[in-house]
Amino acid sequence: MGIFSRLSWFFKHQWKQYLIGVIALILVAICNVIPPRIIGNVVDAVSKRQMTTKFLVTNMVVLFVVAIIQYLLRFLWQKMIYGSSFVLERDLRSRLFRHFMKMDTTFYQKWRTGDLMAHATNDIDAVRDVAGPGILTLADSLITGTSMILAMGMFVDWQMTLWAVLPLLLLAVMANVLGGKIHIAFKDAQAAFSSINNKTQESVVGLKVLRALGQEKEDEQDFDNYVEENIQANKKSYRLDAMFDPLTTLIMGLSYIVTIIFGGLAVIQQRITIGQLVSFITYMAELMWPMYAVGSLFNLLERGSASYDRINELLAEQSSLVKVKNAFTTVPNGTLDFRIDKFHYPDDQAIALHNVNFKLGSGQTLGMVGPTGGGKSTIISLLMRDFDHYDGSITVGKIDIRKYELNSYLDTIGYVPQTNFLFSTDIRDNIRFARIEASQKEVEQASFVADLADDVKQMPEGYDTQVGELGVSLSGGQKQRLAIARAILSDPKLLILDDSLSAVDSKTERNIEQRIAKNRKSGTTIIAASRLSSVENADEIIVVDHGTIIEKGTHEELLAKPGWYADTFNLQAKNAELEGRLNNGR
């Protein structure tokens, strides 16, 4: 029953609705007392040969009126109790979604997407069932059970009632023994469901890779293993849960035996009539539902309790991003001063960055190059505030970026990674995602800057073309250019291109760079690239390797001295020349 106390915050908020629902259940229970009483009276009238048409019609009318009242009351309690449970579902989904939105990169490294989806769907459904069917089952079983027992004692015989309900105490013992085991079993079953979600999501996203490597059969077998684990976990939970009904039937059977023995003796001793015995047995039949409901109730409560534990585990996770009181909500403006003495990732003690210092004034462009794994992406991650714990400082206009309200800071950045996320909508809405009110003219201008306009014109539906899930209908280069157009349209103070031109040819790359430079005369730009031609026109270029800056200068300055930049540029130039000769030879 602990799950009810943990959800008390919700029940206090919805107490009026639940009170109305419970009152309706009480009235239904009172109505349920009437039919067995009428049946007993009719049986006595028949046995005493006192039955009349008026008596029979009167009783039938009463039964009909009771049925109509019960119908209306059942509609009322369903509306109040079930309706309130969906309010809980809405609140939990909203809390969980907002929690996901504010969590940091570390959180998403710890929790996989499929697992988060399982918490947001299956677990919340289980908690909702506690507030709906759970409350109904608890209240209805208590009210119906109590009313039936009281009716048996008041209208028939209290001694016989006492003996008949005595075996029912065994239900409390059974619930206490099985309750804890069921909680653990249901928690394991929910975890197994999360694993299936993870596996399904991973396989669907990586379908092209699986096919390319010919691993479909192996992946299917792996999926079957996850399914089998889920089945076994659910079998265990339902095996424990299934013990309730047979034991309940056995206990009810004992109660019926007691009823027949003591009821028969009471009739022989003329303490009760045959009609009263029939009423008593009918009341006993009404007790069947509350008794069986106990098993269903423990199922709902233990499943809901396990799911609520899992949800609270997520909600208890705290973002590692720095939050300061009275954070700046103004637009960051001024020189970007990046000074990191030392940084390592939260789950790794190895130094990722050390002694990285550079300045970037408004309107300037910084080129960032270096060997793979050298630290370029880490620098960008710190600029994007994926991580806030480091030795050093990053300031904009002499204000530490950690002192800005996160959304106010990030709203001034346009970030285009190498692998872009596109939404399952048309090209127009993907471009204007950050500025949904943007005009068609502005969308077309951003497309022109990203050298995407000509491609869109060749599409039958133009800007209304659906890109498909994750942009499946577009080429790699088109995806990158669409993402650049989206960033350009938002007109950010700082534009970060993280190897975002890797899928376009050299000519297209030069067109985009020239148009960005012309379009963003007052905007600051950082270009991280593998091709050095992408950063030739930058105001300053830094070469990052082993987590630090090993070279710094303009394109001409870096070419004039021996080092990684000059060696790599000359190598790429020779490769481009050789490729040009081969193409001309064709």
C-alpha positions as CSV (number, residue, x, y, z in Angstrom):
1,M,0.0,0.0,0.0
2,G,3.1,2.3,0.1
3,I,2.5,3.4,-3.4
4,F,-0.7,5.2,-2.3
5,S,1.3,7.2,0.3
6,R,3.9,8.1,-2.3
7,L,1.2,9.4,-4.7
8,S,-0.5,11.3,-1.9
9,W,0.6,14.6,-3.5
10,F,-1.6,13.8,-6.5
11,F,-4.6,12.5,-4.4
12,K,-4.5,15.7,-2.4
13,H,-4.7,17.7,-5.6
14,Q,-7.6,15.6,-7.0
15,W,-9.4,14.9,-3.7
16,K,-12.8,16.3,-4.8
17,Q,-12.9,14.0,-7.8
18,Y,-11.9,11.0,-5.8
19,L,-14.4,11.8,-3.0
20,I,-17.2,12.0,-5.5
21,G,-16.1,8.7,-7.1
22,V,-15.9,6.9,-3.7
23,I,-19.3,8.2,-2.6
24,A,-20.7,6.9,-5.9
25,L,-19.1,3.5,-5.1
26,I,-20.7,3.5,-1.6
27,L,-24.1,4.2,-3.1
28,V,-23.6,1.4,-5.6
29,A,-22.7,-0.9,-2.7
30,I,-25.8,0.1,-0.9
31,C,-27.8,-0.6,-4.0
32,N,-26.1,-4.1,-4.3
33,V,-27.5,-5.0,-0.8
34,I,-31.1,-4.6,-2.1
35,P,-31.4,-7.3,-4.8
36,P,-30.4,-10.3,-2.5
37,R,-32.8,-9.0,0.1
38,I,-35.6,-8.9,-2.4
39,I,-34.7,-12.3,-3.7
40,G,-34.9,-13.7,-0.1
41,N,-38.3,-12.1,0.4
42,V,-39.7,-13.5,-2.8
43,V,-38.4,-17.0,-1.9
44,D,-40.1,-16.7,1.6
45,A,-43.3,-15.5,-0.1
46,V,-43.3,-18.5,-2.4
47,S,-42.4,-21.0,0.3
48,K,-45.2,-19.7,2.5
49,R,-47.6,-19.5,-0.5
50,Q,-48.1,-15.8,0.1
51,M,-47.0,-14.6,-3.3
52,T,-49.3,-12.0,-5.0
53,T,-49.1,-10.2,-8.3
54,K,-48.8,-6.8,-6.6
55,F,-46.0,-8.1,-4.4
56,L,-44.1,-9.5,-7.3
57,V,-44.6,-6.4,-9.6
58,T,-43.6,-4.1,-6.7
59,N,-40.4,-6.0,-6.1
60,M,-39.6,-6.1,-9.9
61,V,-40.1,-2.4,-10.2
62,V,-37.7,-1.8,-7.2
63,L,-35.1,-4.0,-8.9
64,F,-35.5,-2.1,-12.2
65,V,-35.1,1.3,-10.4
66,V,-32.1,0.0,-8.5
67,A,-30.5,-1.1,-11.8
68,I,-31.0,2.4,-13.4
69,I,-29.5,4.1,-10.3
70,Q,-26.5,1.8,-10.3
71,Y,-26.0,2.5,-14.1
72,L,-25.9,6.3,-13.4
73,L,-23.6,5.8,-10.3
74,R,-21.2,3.6,-12.2
75,F,-20.9,6.2,-15.0
76,L,-20.2,8.8,-12.3
77,W,-17.4,6.9,-10.5
78,Q,-15.8,5.9,-13.8
79,K,-15.7,9.5,-14.9
80,M,-14.3,10.7,-11.6
81,I,-11.8,8.0,-10.8
82,Y,-10.6,7.0,-14.3
83,G,-10.7,10.6,-15.5
84,S,-8.4,11.6,-12.6
85,S,-6.0,8.8,-13.3
86,F,-5.4,10.2,-16.8
87,V,-4.6,13.6,-15.2
88,L,-1.8,11.8,-13.3
89,E,-0.6,10.2,-16.5
90,R,-0.5,13.7,-18.1
91,D,1.4,15.2,-15.1
92,L,4.0,12.4,-15.0
93,R,4.6,12.5,-18.7
94,S,5.0,16.3,-18.6
95,R,7.4,16.1,-15.6
96,L,9.5,13.4,-17.2
97,F,9.7,15.1,-20.6
98,R,10.7,18.4,-19.1
99,H,13.3,16.5,-17.0
100,F,14.7,15.0,-20.2
101,M,14.9,18.5,-21.8
102,K,17.0,20.0,-19.0
103,M,19.4,17.0,-18.4
104,D,23.0,17.2,-19.6
105,T,25.2,15.0,-21.8
106,T,26.3,12.8,-18.9
107,F,22.7,11.8,-18.2
108,Y,22.2,10.6,-21.8
109,Q,25.5,8.7,-21.7
110,K,24.2,6.8,-18.7
111,W,20.6,6.2,-19.9
112,R,19.9,4.7,-23.3
113,T,17.0,6.0,-25.5
114,G,15.0,2.8,-25.4
115,D,15.2,2.7,-21.7
116,L,14.0,6.3,-21.4
117,M,11.1,5.5,-23.8
118,A,10.1,2.5,-21.6
119,H,10.0,4.8,-18.5
120,A,7.9,7.4,-20.4
121,T,5.4,4.8,-21.7
122,N,5.1,1.4,-20.0
123,D,6.1,2.6,-16.5
124,I,3.8,5.6,-16.6
125,D,0.9,3.4,-17.7
126,A,1.5,1.1,-14.7
127,V,1.4,4.1,-12.3
128,R,-1.7,5.5,-14.0
129,D,-3.4,2.1,-13.3
130,V,-2.7,2.6,-9.6
131,A,-4.6,5.9,-9.6
132,G,-7.5,4.4,-11.7
133,P,-8.2,0.7,-11.5
134,G,-6.1,0.5,-8.3
135,I,-8.2,3.1,-6.4
136,L,-11.4,1.6,-7.8
137,T,-10.4,-2.0,-6.9
138,L,-9.4,-0.9,-3.4
139,A,-12.4,1.2,-2.6
140,D,-14.9,-1.1,-4.4
141,S,-13.6,-4.3,-2.7
142,L,-13.6,-2.6,0.8
143,I,-17.0,-1.0,0.4
144,T,-18.6,-4.0,-1.3
145,G,-17.0,-6.5,1.1
146,T,-18.0,-4.4,4.2
147,S,-21.5,-3.7,3.0
148,M,-22.1,-7.4,2.2
149,I,-20.8,-8.6,5.5
150,L,-22.9,-6.0,7.4
151,A,-26.0,-7.0,5.4
152,M,-25.3,-10.7,6.2
153,G,-25.0,-9.9,9.9
154,M,-28.0,-7.5,10.1
155,F,-30.5,-9.2,7.8
156,V,-29.6,-12.9,8.4
157,D,-27.4,-13.9,11.4
158,W,-24.3,-12.4,12.8
159,Q,-22.9,-15.6,14.3
160,M,-23.1,-17.4,10.9
161,T,-21.6,-14.3,9.3
162,L,-18.6,-14.5,11.7
163,W,-17.9,-18.1,10.9
164,A,-18.3,-17.6,7.2
165,V,-15.8,-14.7,6.9
166,L,-13.2,-16.2,9.3
167,P,-11.4,-18.1,6.5
168,L,-11.1,-14.8,4.6
169,L,-8.4,-13.7,7.1
170,L,-6.1,-16.1,5.3
171,L,-6.0,-13.6,2.4
172,A,-4.1,-11.1,4.5
173,V,-1.4,-13.8,5.3
174,M,-1.2,-14.7,1.6
175,A,-0.8,-11.0,0.5
176,N,1.9,-10.4,3.1
177,V,3.9,-13.5,1.9
178,L,3.6,-12.9,-1.9
179,G,3.6,-9.0,-1.9
180,G,7.4,-8.4,-1.7
181,K,8.3,-11.2,-4.1
182,I,5.8,-9.8,-6.7
183,H,7.3,-6.3,-6.4
184,I,10.8,-7.6,-7.2
185,A,9.5,-9.8,-10.0
186,F,7.5,-6.9,-11.6
187,K,10.6,-4.6,-11.4
188,D,12.7,-7.2,-13.2
189,A,9.9,-7.5,-15.8
190,Q,9.9,-3.8,-16.4
191,A,13.7,-3.7,-16.8
192,A,13.5,-6.6,-19.3
193,F,10.9,-4.5,-21.3
194,S,13.3,-1.6,-21.3
195,S,16.1,-3.8,-22.7
196,I,13.8,-4.8,-25.6
197,N,13.1,-1.2,-26.2
198,N,16.8,-0.4,-26.3
199,K,17.5,-3.3,-28.7
200,T,14.6,-2.4,-31.1
201,Q,15.6,1.3,-31.2
202,E,19.2,0.4,-31.9
203,S,18.4,-2.1,-34.6
204,V,16.0,0.2,-36.4
205,V,18.4,3.1,-36.4
206,G,21.3,1.0,-37.5
207,L,19.4,-1.1,-40.1
208,K,21.5,0.1,-43.0
209,V,24.7,-0.8,-41.2
210,L,23.3,-4.3,-40.3
211,R,22.4,-5.0,-43.9
212,A,25.7,-3.6,-45.2
213,L,27.7,-5.9,-42.9
214,G,25.3,-8.9,-43.5
215,Q,24.4,-9.2,-39.8
216,E,20.6,-9.4,-40.1
217,K,20.5,-13.1,-38.9
218,E,22.8,-12.4,-35.9
219,D,20.8,-9.4,-34.9
220,E,17.6,-11.3,-35.2
221,Q,19.0,-14.0,-32.9
222,D,20.2,-11.3,-30.5
223,F,16.7,-9.8,-30.5
224,D,15.2,-13.2,-29.8
225,N,17.4,-13.5,-26.8
226,Y,16.1,-10.2,-25.4
227,V,12.5,-11.4,-26.0
228,E,13.2,-14.7,-24.3
229,E,14.6,-12.8,-21.3
230,N,11.5,-10.6,-21.2
231,I,9.2,-13.7,-21.4
232,Q,11.0,-15.4,-18.6
233,A,10.9,-12.3,-16.4
234,N,7.1,-11.9,-17.1
235,K,6.5,-15.6,-16.5
236,K,8.0,-15.3,-13.1
237,S,5.9,-12.3,-12.2
238,Y,2.7,-13.7,-13.5
239,R,3.4,-17.1,-11.9
240,L,3.5,-15.4,-8.5
241,D,0.5,-13.3,-9.3
242,A,-1.4,-16.4,-10.5
243,M,-1.2,-17.8,-7.0
244,F,-3.8,-15.3,-5.8
245,D,-6.8,-16.6,-7.7
246,P,-6.5,-20.3,-6.9
247,L,-5.9,-19.5,-3.2
248,T,-8.8,-17.1,-3.2
249,T,-11.0,-19.8,-4.7
250,L,-9.9,-22.2,-2.1
251,I,-10.6,-19.7,0.7
252,M,-14.0,-18.9,-0.7
253,G,-14.8,-22.6,-1.0
254,L,-14.0,-22.9,2.8
255,S,-16.4,-20.0,3.4
256,Y,-19.2,-21.7,1.4
257,I,-18.7,-25.0,3.3
258,V,-19.0,-23.1,6.6
259,T,-22.1,-21.3,5.2
260,I,-23.8,-24.6,4.2
261,I,-23.0,-26.3,7.5
262,F,-24.1,-23.4,9.8
263,G,-26.8,-22.2,7.5
264,G,-28.4,-25.6,7.3
265,L,-28.3,-26.0,11.1
266,A,-29.8,-22.5,11.5
267,V,-32.7,-23.4,9.2
268,I,-33.3,-26.7,11.0
269,Q,-33.2,-24.8,14.3
270,Q,-35.6,-22.2,12.7
271,R,-33.3,-19.4,13.6
272,I,-33.5,-18.2,10.0
273,T,-35.8,-18.9,7.1
274,I,-35.0,-20.6,3.8
275,G,-35.3,-17.1,2.1
276,Q,-32.8,-15.7,4.5
277,L,-30.4,-18.6,3.7
278,V,-30.8,-17.8,0.0
279,S,-30.1,-14.1,0.7
280,F,-27.0,-15.1,2.7
281,I,-25.7,-17.3,-0.1
282,T,-26.4,-14.4,-2.6
283,Y,-24.5,-12.0,-0.3
284,M,-21.6,-14.6,-0.3
285,A,-21.6,-14.6,-4.1
286,E,-21.4,-10.8,-4.0
287,L,-18.3,-11.3,-1.8
288,M,-16.6,-13.2,-4.6
289,W,-15.6,-10.0,-6.5
290,P,-13.9,-8.3,-3.5
291,M,-12.0,-11.4,-2.7
292,Y,-10.8,-11.9,-6.3
293,A,-10.1,-8.2,-6.5
294,V,-7.5,-8.6,-3.9
295,G,-5.3,-10.5,-6.3
296,S,-5.9,-8.0,-9.1
297,L,-5.2,-5.1,-6.6
298,F,-1.8,-6.5,-5.5
299,N,-0.9,-7.0,-9.2
300,L,-1.7,-3.4,-9.9
301,L,0.0,-2.0,-6.8
302,E,3.2,-4.0,-7.1
303,R,3.6,-3.3,-10.8
304,G,2.8,0.4,-10.2
305,S,5.1,0.6,-7.2
306,A,8.0,-0.9,-9.2
307,S,7.3,1.5,-12.1
308,Y,7.1,4.5,-9.8
309,D,10.5,3.5,-8.3
310,R,12.0,3.5,-11.8
311,I,10.4,6.8,-12.7
312,N,11.6,8.5,-9.5
313,E,15.1,7.1,-10.1
314,L,15.1,9.1,-13.4
315,L,13.6,12.2,-11.8
316,A,16.2,12.1,-9.0
317,E,19.1,12.4,-11.5
318,Q,20.6,15.9,-11.3
319,S,22.2,17.8,-14.2
320,S,25.9,18.6,-13.6
321,L,25.5,21.9,-15.4
322,V,26.2,24.9,-13.2
323,K,23.2,26.9,-12.0
324,V,23.8,30.3,-10.4
325,K,21.4,32.6,-8.7
326,N,20.4,35.7,-10.6
327,A,21.8,34.3,-13.8
328,F,22.2,36.7,-16.7
329,T,19.3,36.5,-19.2
330,T,20.7,39.1,-21.5
331,V,22.1,38.2,-24.9
332,P,25.9,37.4,-24.6
333,N,27.9,39.8,-26.7
334,G,31.5,40.7,-27.1
335,T,34.8,38.9,-27.4
336,L,34.9,35.1,-26.8
337,D,37.8,34.3,-24.5
338,F,38.5,30.5,-24.1
339,R,41.0,29.7,-21.4
340,I,40.9,26.1,-20.2
341,D,43.7,24.9,-17.9
342,K,42.5,21.4,-17.5
343,F,39.4,19.3,-18.3
344,H,38.5,15.6,-18.2
345,Y,35.2,13.9,-18.9
346,P,33.1,12.9,-15.8
347,D,33.5,9.2,-16.4
348,D,37.2,9.4,-17.4
349,Q,40.1,10.7,-15.4
350,A,42.3,11.1,-18.5
351,I,43.0,14.7,-19.4
352,A,40.9,15.6,-22.4
353,L,42.1,19.3,-22.7
354,H,44.9,21.2,-21.1
355,N,46.3,24.7,-21.7
356,V,43.9,25.6,-24.5
357,N,43.7,29.4,-24.9
358,F,42.3,31.6,-27.8
359,K,40.3,34.7,-28.3
360,L,37.7,35.4,-31.0
361,G,36.3,38.9,-31.5
362,S,32.9,39.8,-32.9
363,G,32.8,39.3,-36.7
364,Q,35.9,37.1,-36.7
365,T,36.3,33.5,-37.9
366,L,38.3,30.8,-36.1
367,G,39.5,27.7,-38.0
368,M,40.0,24.6,-35.9
369,V,41.9,21.6,-37.3
370,G,44.0,18.8,-36.1
371,P,44.3,15.0,-36.1
372,T,41.2,12.9,-35.3
373,G,40.7,12.6,-31.5
374,G,42.9,15.6,-30.9
375,G,40.3,17.6,-28.9
376,K,38.3,19.7,-31.4
377,S,34.9,18.2,-30.5
378,T,35.7,18.6,-26.8
379,I,36.3,22.3,-27.2
380,I,33.0,22.6,-29.0
381,S,31.3,20.6,-26.2
382,L,32.5,23.1,-23.6
383,L,31.4,26.0,-25.8
384,M,28.0,24.4,-26.0
385,R,27.9,23.9,-22.2
386,D,27.6,20.1,-22.4
387,F,30.0,20.1,-19.5
388,D,30.5,22.9,-16.9
389,H,33.1,21.5,-14.6
390,Y,36.7,22.4,-15.7
391,D,39.7,24.3,-14.5
392,G,39.7,27.7,-16.3
393,S,37.1,29.9,-17.8
394,I,35.1,30.6,-21.0
395,T,33.8,34.2,-21.2
396,V,31.8,36.2,-23.6
397,G,32.1,40.0,-23.1
398,K,34.1,39.2,-19.9
399,I,31.2,37.3,-18.4
400,D,31.7,33.6,-17.7
401,I,29.2,31.6,-19.8
402,R,28.2,29.6,-16.7
403,K,26.7,32.7,-15.3
404,Y,24.3,33.0,-18.1
405,E,20.9,31.3,-18.0
406,L,21.4,28.2,-20.2
407,N,18.7,28.9,-22.7
408,S,19.6,32.6,-23.0
409,Y,23.2,31.5,-23.8
410,L,22.4,28.6,-26.2
411,D,19.9,30.7,-28.1
412,T,22.7,32.8,-29.4
413,I,24.6,29.8,-30.9
414,G,23.9,28.1,-34.2
415,Y,25.5,24.6,-34.1
416,V,25.9,22.4,-37.2
417,P,27.4,19.0,-36.4
418,Q,28.8,16.6,-39.0
419,T,25.8,14.2,-38.5
420,N,22.6,16.3,-38.4
421,F,19.2,15.6,-37.0
422,L,16.3,16.4,-39.3
423,F,12.7,16.3,-38.3
424,S,10.1,14.2,-40.0
425,T,8.4,17.1,-41.8
426,D,9.0,19.2,-45.0
427,I,12.1,21.0,-46.0
428,R,10.6,24.5,-45.2
429,D,9.7,23.6,-41.6
430,N,13.1,22.0,-41.0
431,I,14.9,25.1,-42.2
432,R,12.7,27.5,-40.1
433,F,12.6,25.2,-37.0
434,A,14.3,27.8,-34.8
435,R,12.2,30.6,-36.3
436,I,8.9,29.1,-37.3
437,E,7.5,32.5,-38.1
438,A,10.2,33.1,-40.8
439,S,8.9,34.1,-44.2
440,Q,9.3,32.1,-47.4
441,K,11.8,34.8,-48.7
442,E,13.9,34.3,-45.6
443,V,13.8,30.5,-46.0
444,E,14.9,30.8,-49.6
445,Q,17.7,33.3,-48.7
446,A,19.1,30.9,-46.0
447,S,18.9,28.0,-48.6
448,F,20.9,30.1,-51.1
449,V,23.6,30.8,-48.5
450,A,23.8,27.0,-47.8
451,D,23.9,26.3,-51.6
452,L,20.7,24.3,-51.2
453,A,18.3,26.4,-53.2
454,D,19.0,24.8,-56.6
455,D,18.6,21.3,-55.2
456,V,15.2,22.3,-53.7
457,K,14.0,23.7,-57.0
458,Q,14.7,20.4,-58.8
459,M,12.4,18.6,-56.3
460,P,8.8,18.1,-57.5
461,E,7.3,19.6,-54.3
462,G,10.0,22.1,-53.7
463,Y,10.1,23.3,-50.1
464,D,7.0,21.1,-49.3
465,T,9.1,18.0,-49.9
466,Q,8.9,15.6,-46.9
467,V,12.4,14.7,-45.8
468,G,11.3,11.4,-44.1
469,E,12.5,10.1,-40.7
470,L,15.9,11.5,-39.9
471,G,16.1,12.9,-43.5
472,V,16.1,9.6,-45.2
473,S,15.0,11.0,-48.5
474,L,18.0,13.4,-48.7
475,S,21.6,12.8,-49.6
476,G,24.3,13.3,-47.0
477,G,25.4,16.6,-48.6
478,Q,21.8,17.8,-48.7
479,K,21.3,17.0,-45.0
480,Q,24.4,19.0,-44.1
481,R,23.4,22.0,-46.2
482,L,19.8,21.9,-44.9
483,A,21.2,22.0,-41.3
484,I,23.5,25.0,-42.3
485,A,20.5,26.8,-43.7
486,R,18.6,26.2,-40.5
487,A,21.5,27.7,-38.5
488,I,21.9,30.6,-40.8
489,L,18.2,31.5,-40.6
490,S,18.4,31.7,-36.8
491,D,21.0,34.5,-37.3
492,P,23.2,33.3,-34.3
493,K,25.8,35.5,-32.6
494,L,28.1,32.5,-32.8
495,L,28.0,30.0,-35.7
496,I,29.8,26.7,-35.1
497,L,30.4,24.4,-38.1
498,D,31.7,21.1,-36.8
499,D,33.0,19.4,-39.9
500,S,29.6,20.1,-41.4
501,L,30.9,20.4,-45.0
502,S,32.5,16.9,-45.1
503,A,29.8,15.5,-47.4
504,V,30.0,18.2,-50.1
505,D,32.5,18.7,-52.9
506,S,35.3,21.4,-52.9
507,K,33.4,23.8,-55.2
508,T,30.2,23.7,-53.1
509,E,32.3,24.1,-50.0
510,R,33.9,27.3,-51.4
511,N,30.5,28.7,-52.4
512,I,29.1,28.1,-48.9
513,E,32.1,29.6,-47.2
514,Q,32.0,32.7,-49.4
515,R,28.3,33.2,-48.9
516,I,28.5,32.7,-45.1
517,A,31.3,35.2,-44.9
518,K,29.3,37.8,-46.8
519,N,26.1,37.0,-44.9
520,R,27.7,37.1,-41.5
521,K,29.9,40.2,-41.5
522,S,29.1,40.9,-37.9
523,G,28.7,37.3,-36.7
524,T,31.4,35.2,-35.1
525,T,32.1,31.8,-36.7
526,I,34.0,28.7,-35.7
527,I,34.8,26.2,-38.3
528,A,36.1,22.8,-37.3
529,A,37.2,20.8,-40.3
530,S,39.2,17.9,-41.6
531,R,39.9,19.6,-45.0
532,L,42.2,22.5,-44.5
533,S,40.8,24.3,-47.5
534,S,37.7,24.9,-45.3
535,V,39.6,27.2,-42.9
536,E,42.0,29.0,-45.4
537,N,40.2,32.3,-45.0
538,A,39.8,32.2,-41.2
539,D,41.2,35.2,-39.2
540,E,43.0,32.7,-37.0
541,I,43.6,28.9,-37.2
542,I,44.4,26.7,-34.3
543,V,45.8,23.1,-34.6
544,V,44.6,20.9,-31.8
545,D,46.3,17.6,-30.9
546,H,46.5,15.6,-27.7
547,G,44.1,18.0,-26.0
548,T,46.2,21.2,-26.5
549,I,47.0,23.8,-29.2
550,I,50.2,22.8,-31.0
551,E,50.1,25.5,-33.7
552,K,48.3,28.9,-34.0
553,G,48.2,31.5,-36.7
554,T,46.8,32.5,-40.1
555,H,46.8,30.2,-43.1
556,E,49.9,32.0,-44.5
557,E,51.8,32.0,-41.2
558,L,51.2,28.3,-40.6
559,L,52.3,27.4,-44.2
560,A,55.5,29.3,-43.7
561,K,56.8,27.1,-40.9
562,P,57.2,23.4,-40.6
563,G,54.5,21.5,-38.7
564,W,51.4,19.5,-38.8
565,Y,49.4,22.1,-40.7
566,A,51.9,22.7,-43.5
567,D,52.5,18.9,-43.9
568,T,48.8,18.1,-44.0
569,F,47.9,21.0,-46.3
570,N,50.6,20.0,-48.8
571,L,49.5,16.3,-48.7
572,Q,45.8,17.3,-49.3
573,A,46.8,19.6,-52.1
574,K,48.7,16.8,-53.8
575,N,45.8,14.4,-53.4
576,A,43.4,16.9,-54.8
577,E,45.7,17.5,-57.8
578,L,46.0,13.8,-58.4
579,E,42.3,13.3,-58.2
580,G,41.8,16.2,-60.7
581,R,44.2,14.5,-63.1
582,L,42.4,11.2,-62.8
583,N,39.0,12.9,-63.5
584,N,40.4,14.7,-66.5
585,G,41.8,11.5,-67.8
586,R,38.4,10.0,-67.9
